[in-house]
Amino acid sequence: MKTEVVAKIGSVARAEDAAKGLVHGNPVAVAIVERDPSLLPVITEAVKTAIIRRFGKQSIRVPMRAIVVQARA
C-alpha cells in the first residue's frame, strides 16, 4: 500500500462562485432544502462573506491537500 499527500493550489475567480460550490455542491445542501429551502441562499451568502473576509472578493487562491492511497488486492 502506498500513501501520499498531494498539495495543490485551488483557484476561483469570484468569492460567490466559491460559496456556491461549497454550499450547493455539498450533500448537506439536500438536508437544508428539505428543512427550509429559503435558508440555502442565506447560508450561501454567509459562506461568501466568510470567504471574502479571509481571501478577498476575486482571484481567490487557496491551498488544498488530499491523501491519496493506492492498494493492490
Buried (B, 14 or more C-beta within 10 A) or exposed (E): EEEEEEEEEEEBEBBBBBBBBBBEEEEEBEEBEEEEEEEBEEBBEEBBEEBBEEBEEEEBEEEEEEEEEEEEE
